[in-house]
Amino acid sequence: MSIFKRIFQSIINLKKRTIILGILFIIVSVFLVSGSSIQHSLKKILNETKNQVNPIISVELDLDALMKEMYGGESSSDKQNIDEQFVKKISESSYVKDFSVYSNTAVSTQFSSTESTTVPDQVPEGYVTPTNELSILDSTNPDLAKTRIKVVEGKLPDESDLENPIMISEKYAKEHKLKVGDSLNLDLSSGFQEDKTKKEMDTKISGIYTLTEENDSVYLSKEKETFYSTRKVLDDVKKIQFKDEGISSPIMNYEKVKVELKNPMDTDKFISEIKSGDGDFSSIKFNSTYEQYKTISNMIDKIMNIFSILQLVIFIVAAVIVSLIMLLSLRERKYEIGLLLALGETKFNILLQMFLEVTTVLVISFMIGFGISNFVVNPIAAETINQEMQQTISDSKQEPMVQRGPNYVEDTSVKLDTEIQIQEQDKVQNIKIAGFIFMGLLVIVLFSTTIPTMRILKKSPKSILSSTE
């Protein structure tokens, strides 16, 4: 009888062993293939997310924390503000490549009309709404600057030698027939008509600008009324505005510093360096794509570790079970082996028969398991993990206490622009993964069949057939 016929008959006759091994191989292959496929998809997400990480950090006032503190009646005397000293600390950091400071305040000019700016029924009586906004322009780096401008005439405020330099829009210059070098008087009063002391500052026009089209519509709509100047000028303006108010608040200083690091992976080191000291940083937050990447990375690492442990346990358990089944099966078949040897069958053919019997069951079971994994388990597992990841990301985000107004512009540069979910899986990659897993299971079959069989084959046919063990 040929070896292949004996293999076929053994598979049919040893139904119990065949069924047990078949079910075991199907379960193991489903878990291992699905687990490895999901892990590969998660690694792909992590790599795509890492590629989205940029070196930008937004160091800004946490308005929600300030609001919570105000309602709670809590205050800290050593609360860290975003002031010039704080900016200096950032600028001196070895991790920093470039930075830009954000702040603005409301002003009026000699061209403002008090009649047209009154807003009845919306503000306290006697209040006149300032007509213009004064903002800092200390960088033209498109990754850092609040707005992107085009200099039509003159110089940027930081490049000018004029005292209190200021840039005005081309629209504003045309409307009021202003040119570079002209004086512009800023009215810095609080807006209440009963103010006894007039607060003002004389400035010189250093340049005229227009906003480029890629700016947000909010900035474009306010282009005509927006002025730009240096950090020093705006700092002086705020000091004049608040000097008689007796107010001490973080909002009197700068609102935000947008920082570009030399290496985004140094984000934690930079934050630790800036926070070093005795200051209270509870009202300052550090937003970056790196922080979001860390959250996603920790979440994915936990999921992958769970899968890795499960796969290892399943692989070891499968190896033990298959070895025990084959050990018991071959002990029952030692007389068959002894008889084959007595009939002149070679040891190699007997060894090959025992191996191919289990391998045949493995091949058929693995194909079934691979199909179940790809068409049933993987889609369900991917959907479940996607929901879990979205829930984790959602839980990490806090709804703002302070309602954002219509003029609020979200800074998307510190947000990851990638979808955190398992997409359609790579079929070619899944086949490669399945190939590696199949080879691993084949190794288990090889050792679990050949080692016990070789121990029997070491004996002579007579000793095998006469053995009472």
Protein Blocks (a to p, Z undefined) as FASTA:
>chain_A
ZZklmmmmmmmmmmmlmmmmmmmmmmmmmmmmmmmmmmmmmmmmmmmmmmmpccbdcddd
dfklmmmmmmnopacfklccddfklmmmmmmpmkbmbdcdddddddddfkbcfklmpcgh
kacehiacdfbdcdddfbfbfklmmbdcddfbhcdfklpcbehiadddfklmmmnopaeh
iacdddfbfhiaklmbdcddddddfbdcdddfkbcfklmmmmmmpccddfklmmmmmmmm
mmmnopacfklmcfbdcdddfblklmmmmmmmmmgcjbdfklbccddfklmmmmmmmmmm
mmmmmmmmmmmmmmmmmmmmmmmmmmmmmmmmmmmmmmmmmnopafklmmmmmmmmmmmm
mmmmmmmmmmmmmmmmmmmmmmmmmmmmmmmmmmmpccdfbdcdfkbccdfklcccbddd
dddddfklmmmmmmmmmmmmmmmmmmmmmmmmmmmmmpcfklmmmpcZZ
